């Protein structure tokens, strides 16, 4: 089996995991949230569940799958530094969502926007937005900012 096929199959397997265990807890609605309200999400937990296999637990591009990818996985703690000290929230959101931007220049990064829409009740754009916003807020919170 080729390395690329292994990576693709692993990513597909990761997409199927939300049915049980810690993944479902990461995607669960917060208590007391009404059906019309988007859930409050834990961006750090969502990151660990969905992103750390490639980006690493510290978001520095050193996840267990990173060596198997054709392109180097970026250090996500340096997004603001690479952008003149400003965290580009809207741009990062579009990359995480992946439905209107080809992430990383090719389809190696899974499209989380579609995966994040799934709930026990069906599909929800509000849930997807809340989950993506939580991941983006988490990424902004872990930025290392150098003086410019």
VOKOLNU-391456 format. One record per residue (C-alpha): residue number from 0; x, y, z. Coordinates in steps of 0.02 Angstrom, whole numbers, padded with zeros to 5 digits, m for minus. Example, Ala and Ser with C-alpha at 12.3 -4.5 7.8 and 13.67 -1.06 7.14 Angstrom:
BEGIN
+-----+--------+--------+--------+
! num !      u !      v !      w !
+-----+--------+--------+--------+
!   0 !  00615 ! m00225 !  00390 !
!   1 !  00684 ! m00053 !  00357 !
+-----+--------+--------+--------+
***
This chain:
BEGIN
+-----+--------+--------+--------+
! num !      u !      v !      w !
+-----+--------+--------+--------+
!   0 !  00000 !  00000 !  00000 !
!   1 !  00072 !  00170 ! m00046 !
!   2 !  00102 !  00303 !  00084 !
!   3 ! m00024 !  00421 !  00001 !
!   4 ! m00158 !  00286 !  00001 !
!   5 ! m00121 !  00249 !  00184 !
!   6 ! m00141 !  00434 !  00227 !
!   7 ! m00304 !  00447 !  00130 !
!   8 ! m00375 !  00290 !  00211 !
!   9 ! m00322 !  00352 !  00384 !
!  10 ! m00406 !  00520 !  00353 !
!  11 ! m00565 !  00432 !  00297 !
!  12 ! m00562 !  00324 !  00452 !
!  13 ! m00543 !  00480 !  00560 !
!  14 ! m00698 !  00552 !  00476 !
!  15 ! m00799 !  00399 !  00527 !
!  16 ! m00751 !  00404 !  00711 !
!  17 ! m00877 !  00532 !  00780 !
!  18 ! m01005 !  00397 !  00818 !
!  19 ! m00932 !  00357 !  00990 !
!  20 ! m00802 !  00390 !  01122 !
!  21 ! m00702 !  00551 !  01147 !
!  22 ! m00741 !  00612 !  00972 !
!  23 ! m00928 !  00614 !  01004 !
!  24 ! m00897 !  00705 !  01168 !
!  25 ! m00795 !  00836 !  01072 !
!  26 ! m00940 !  00861 !  00954 !
!  27 ! m01081 !  00850 !  01081 !
!  28 ! m01198 !  00993 !  01118 !
!  29 ! m01168 !  01087 !  01278 !
!  30 ! m01301 !  01063 !  01412 !
!  31 ! m01441 !  01190 !  01412 !
!  32 ! m01420 !  01242 !  01231 !
!  33 ! m01585 !  01253 !  01141 !
!  34 ! m01614 !  01171 !  00973 !
!  35 ! m01614 !  01340 !  00886 !
!  36 ! m01453 !  01396 !  00969 !
!  37 ! m01284 !  01342 !  00901 !
!  38 ! m01188 !  01237 !  01027 !
!  39 ! m01043 !  01303 !  01128 !
!  40 ! m00893 !  01204 !  01072 !
!  41 ! m00722 !  01168 !  01147 !
!  42 ! m00600 !  01221 !  01013 !
!  43 ! m00451 !  01138 !  01098 !
!  44 ! m00543 !  00971 !  01107 !
!  45 ! m00603 !  00985 !  00928 !
!  46 ! m00424 !  01023 !  00875 !
!  47 ! m00355 !  00872 !  00969 !
!  48 ! m00489 !  00761 !  00893 !
!  49 ! m00488 !  00819 !  00712 !
!  50 ! m00324 !  00910 !  00680 !
!  51 ! m00186 !  00844 !  00794 !
!  52 ! m00152 !  00686 !  00694 !
!  53 ! m00070 !  00797 !  00561 !
!  54 ! m00036 !  00961 !  00650 !
!  55 !  00018 !  00887 !  00818 !
!  56 ! m00051 !  00912 !  00992 !
!  57 !  00045 !  01076 !  01004 !
!  58 ! m00009 !  01131 !  00828 !
!  59 !  00173 !  01145 !  00774 !
!  60 !  00157 !  01031 !  00622 !
!  61 !  00226 !  00876 !  00707 !
!  62 !  00077 !  00758 !  00710 !
!  63 !  00097 !  00571 !  00689 !
!  64 !  00036 !  00578 !  00508 !
!  65 !  00142 !  00730 !  00460 !
!  66 !  00292 !  00628 !  00398 !
!  67 !  00179 !  00533 !  00278 !
!  68 !  00116 !  00688 !  00188 !
!  69 !  00193 !  00757 !  00029 !
!  70 !  00195 !  00936 !  00095 !
!  71 !  00264 !  00995 !  00261 !
!  72 !  00125 !  01024 !  00387 !
!  73 !  00131 !  01207 !  00444 !
!  74 !  00161 !  01266 !  00620 !
!  75 ! m00011 !  01337 !  00662 !
!  76 !  00057 !  01432 !  00812 !
!  77 !  00146 !  01550 !  00692 !
!  78 ! m00001 !  01604 !  00583 !
!  79 ! m00008 !  01780 !  00658 !
!  80 !  00181 !  01797 !  00651 !
!  81 !  00180 !  01751 !  00466 !
!  82 !  00043 !  01882 !  00440 !
!  83 !  00131 !  02033 !  00515 !
!  84 !  00073 !  01997 !  00692 !
!  85 ! m00112 !  01993 !  00646 !
!  86 ! m00215 !  01834 !  00653 !
!  87 ! m00315 !  01825 !  00490 !
!  88 ! m00475 !  01754 !  00565 !
!  89 ! m00582 !  01754 !  00407 !
!  90 ! m00445 !  01673 !  00303 !
!  91 ! m00410 !  01538 !  00433 !
!  92 ! m00596 !  01504 !  00447 !
!  93 ! m00608 !  01475 !  00259 !
!  94 ! m00459 !  01358 !  00264 !
!  95 ! m00532 !  01254 !  00408 !
!  96 ! m00703 !  01252 !  00325 !
!  97 ! m00623 !  01200 !  00162 !
!  98 ! m00782 !  01212 !  00060 !
!  99 ! m00738 !  01372 ! m00032 !
! 100 ! m00547 !  01365 ! m00027 !
! 101 ! m00434 !  01223 ! m00084 !
! 102 ! m00342 !  01198 !  00080 !
! 103 ! m00153 !  01187 !  00069 !
! 104 ! m00161 !  01199 ! m00120 !
! 105 ! m00226 !  01021 ! m00142 !
! 106 ! m00352 !  00903 ! m00065 !
! 107 ! m00232 !  00826 !  00063 !
! 108 ! m00318 !  00916 !  00208 !
! 109 ! m00491 !  00848 !  00242 !
! 110 ! m00638 !  00965 !  00218 !
! 111 ! m00698 !  00987 !  00397 !
! 112 ! m00843 !  01103 !  00357 !
! 113 ! m00943 !  00957 !  00290 !
! 114 ! m00892 !  00840 !  00431 !
! 115 ! m00932 !  00968 !  00565 !
! 116 ! m01112 !  00984 !  00502 !
! 117 ! m01157 !  00810 !  00564 !
! 118 ! m01259 !  00798 !  00724 !
! 119 ! m01362 !  00656 !  00798 !
! 120 ! m01515 !  00748 !  00731 !
! 121 ! m01449 !  00768 !  00553 !
! 122 ! m01347 !  00906 !  00471 !
! 123 ! m01335 !  01086 !  00530 !
! 124 ! m01244 !  01236 !  00459 !
! 125 ! m01259 !  01322 !  00630 !
! 126 ! m01168 !  01176 !  00712 !
! 127 ! m01033 !  01178 !  00577 !
! 128 ! m01007 !  01365 !  00601 !
! 129 ! m00997 !  01346 !  00791 !
! 130 ! m00870 !  01206 !  00778 !
! 131 ! m00763 !  01295 !  00649 !
! 132 ! m00771 !  01458 !  00749 !
! 133 ! m00715 !  01363 !  00904 !
! 134 ! m00565 !  01288 !  00813 !
! 135 ! m00518 !  01458 !  00740 !
! 136 ! m00534 !  01542 !  00912 !
! 137 ! m00423 !  01406 !  00986 !
! 138 ! m00293 !  01432 !  00849 !
! 139 ! m00295 !  01619 !  00881 !
! 140 ! m00271 !  01587 !  01068 !
! 141 ! m00112 !  01485 !  01042 !
! 142 ! m00021 !  01607 !  00928 !
! 143 !  00158 !  01650 !  00968 !
! 144 !  00178 !  01831 !  00922 !
! 145 !  00349 !  01905 !  00896 !
! 146 !  00378 !  02091 !  00906 !
! 147 !  00374 !  02174 !  00736 !
+-----+--------+--------+--------+
***
